[in-house]
């Protein structure tokens, strides 16, 4: 059974930072590209980042320069470091096996507010 479990979200002030984690099981994580997507209140899923099996990251325009994706294949875990957070980054963040987010975890909530 495929499982993706996100953690690390929370309430943070504008300009703050967070580290999100995603632990995977039930499939070959080390050979799989992985994705981060997010869903803001009242909006659809939005692609945030992709990381190839060997660790090369790609970012959406809004994430580039502020977010950093990484992975540790030995731990079946990927990370998303969020920096310089803005109110508009408030969303549920999911790790996923596909760019559309069809196969994703339960999510971790990030709220950016003063």
Order of alpha helices (4+ residues) and beta strands (2+ residues): beta-beta-beta-beta-beta-beta-beta-beta-beta-beta
